[in-house]
Amino acid sequence: MNKKNLTDKLTEELGSLLKNRKMTYKIQLGLLIISYIGFGYVYFYLKGDVFLPLFVISMLYISMIYKDFKNIKEIKKELNSREKENKIIN
């Protein structure tokens, strides 16, 4: 009974984590767009190129998303292993 409650708790945490992540992705994307406008304007004024700042900032954003999805995958693996343990016990 205790392990089932733990599995339910992990499921709720995973759901809330995914829900919160969607909002933070929107906030991060907004901040990155603002930073691109500022950084891109300065770089364009100095060098005349716009694509390098866009590339750098988009790579930073993609790496942040990749790290978050990697963490979510680990949580899902932990959840699946605990569910299997629960089935074996029952």
N, C-alpha and C positions, 0 to 999 in steps of 0.2 A: 504494500500500500504506500509506503514511504517513497519507493522508487518511482511509482506512478506520479505522485505529486511532484517529484523532482523533474520528471520528464515534462509534465504540464507547465511547470515553471520555466523550464528551458525553452519550450515552445513559445510561451508568452514573451520571454525576453528576446527571442529571435524575431518575432513579429514586431515588437516595439523597436528593435534595432533597425529593421528594414524600413519601418515607417519614418523613424527619425533620420535615417540616412537620406531618404528622398528629399526631405526638407533641407538638410545640410548641403546636398549636392546643388540645389537651386541657389542657396546662399553663396556657396563657393564659386559657382559659375558666374553669378552676378559680380562678386568681388574680382574674379579673374578678368571679366570683361572690362570693368572699370580700370583695373591695373593695366590691361592691354592698351586701353585708350591713352592713359597717361604715359606709359613706357613707350608705346608705339609712336606717340606724337613726338616725344623727345628724341627717340632714335631716328625717326623720319626727318626731323629738323636737322639732326647732326649728319646723318649718313645718306638719307634719301631712300631707305629700304624699309618696307613695312612687314615683310614676310618672316624675318628672323625673330622679332618679338612674338609674333603670333605662334610660330613653331615652338619657341621655348616655353611660353605660357601654356599652350595646349599639351605639351609633353608633361609639364608639372601636374596639370589637371588629370591627365590619363594615369599618371603614376599614383596619384592620391586615390582614384577610383579603384585601381588594381589592388592596392594594399587593403582597402576596405572590403572588396569582394573576397580577397584571400582570407581575411579574418572571418567573414560570414561563412565561407566554405568549411573552415575549421570548426566553427560552432555547429554547423549542420552535421559534420562527421561525428562530433561528440554526441549530438542528439541521437543520431542513428545507432551508434554503438550502445548507448544507454537503453534505447528501445529494444535492441536485440537482447541485451542482458535481462531486461524485464520479461521478455517473452520466454527466455530460457528458464528463468526462475518460476514463471507461472506455467 
